[in-house]
Amino acid sequence: MPITTIAGRDIHVDDEGFLTAYDEWDADLAKQLAAQIGIDLTDAHFKVLTFLRADYAAQGETATLRRVSTLGGIPTKELFTLFPKKPAKKMAYIAGLPKPHGCV
C-alpha cells in the first residue's frame, strides 16, 4: 500500500488517495484532507463525518448517500451543498474511509 505524507504525518492510502488505516484519521487530518479538495470544514461537515465513521465501524463498509440521508438524518440536498459534486466520494475521502461501493 502506498504511503503519503500529509501535514508531516505518514498516512497509508490506496491508489486513489483514500486512507486504508482507520485509526490514522483524526479531526486535524480531516481538515487537511478537506483543504486539499477545497472544502473548509464546519460543524455541519463534522456531523456527517462523525456519522460516517460510526456507521463504518458498525457496518464494515462506507455508507451511501441514501444511508447518510436516511439514518444520519441529513437531507441529500444538504450533503450536496456541504460536499459539492460527488458528495459520497468527498465525504468518504475526508472521513478517512474507503470509497463507497458504486462510486466512480
N, C-alpha and C positions, 0 to 999 in steps of 0.2 A: 504494500500500500504506500502511496506517495505521502510524503510529509511536507507541509508548507509552514512557513513562519509568519505568524500574524501577531502584531504588537509584541514582538520579541519572544513569542512562545512557539514551540514546535507543536503543530497540530496534525493529526492523521486525517487524511481526506481520501476520497475516491477520485477517479479520473475527471469528474466534473466539478470537484471542489467541495462536495458535501462531506461534512465530518463523518468519520466512521467510528469514533470512540465517544460514546455517550457522555462519559464522565469528564471529558476535556472541556465541555461547554460551561460557561458562566455568563452572567449578565454583561460583564465587560467585553467578553468576546463577542456576544450578540451585537453590541453597539459597533464594534469594529466590522463585523460581517455586514451589518446593515449599511454602514457608511460606504462600504465598497460597492454597494449597488444603489447608492443614492437615497437611502431612507434614514431619516432621523427618528429614532425610537421615542415613543411616548408611552404613557401608562396604558393606553388602549392597545398598543402593539404588544406590550408585555402581558396583557391579559390573554391575548391569542397565543403567545409563545408559551406561557405557563400551562394553558390548556393542552397545547400540542405535546409538550414534554411529559406531562402527567398521563395523557392518553397513550403516548408511545410506550411509556413504562408499563402500563397495564395491558395494552393490546399487542405490543411487539411489532407494530408497523405504524408508519406515519399516517395520520388522519387525512381524509379527503376534505375538500371544501365543504361538501354536504355534511359530513360528520362534525366539522368545526361549527358550522352554522346551526345544525340541529341540536347537538349535545352541548356545545360550548355556548349556545345562546347568542351568537354573534351573527347578525344578518350578513348574507352574502354580499350585498351592496357595500356594506361597511368594510368587508375584507378586501374588496376591490379598491376601495378608497385608501385603506391603510397600506396595501401591498399592490400597487398598480401593475397591470399587465402580468399575467401568470402568477396570481397570488399564492396558489398552493406551493409552487416551486420556491418562491421567495420566502414564504413562511417557514418551510422546512429547512431551507438553507440557513436562515438566521437563527432558527431554533436548534441548529446543530443536529438535525435528523436526516435520515436518508430521504431521497426524493420519493414522493408518493407514487404508488403504482398508477400507471396510466398517464403520468406526466411525460411530456416530450422533452 
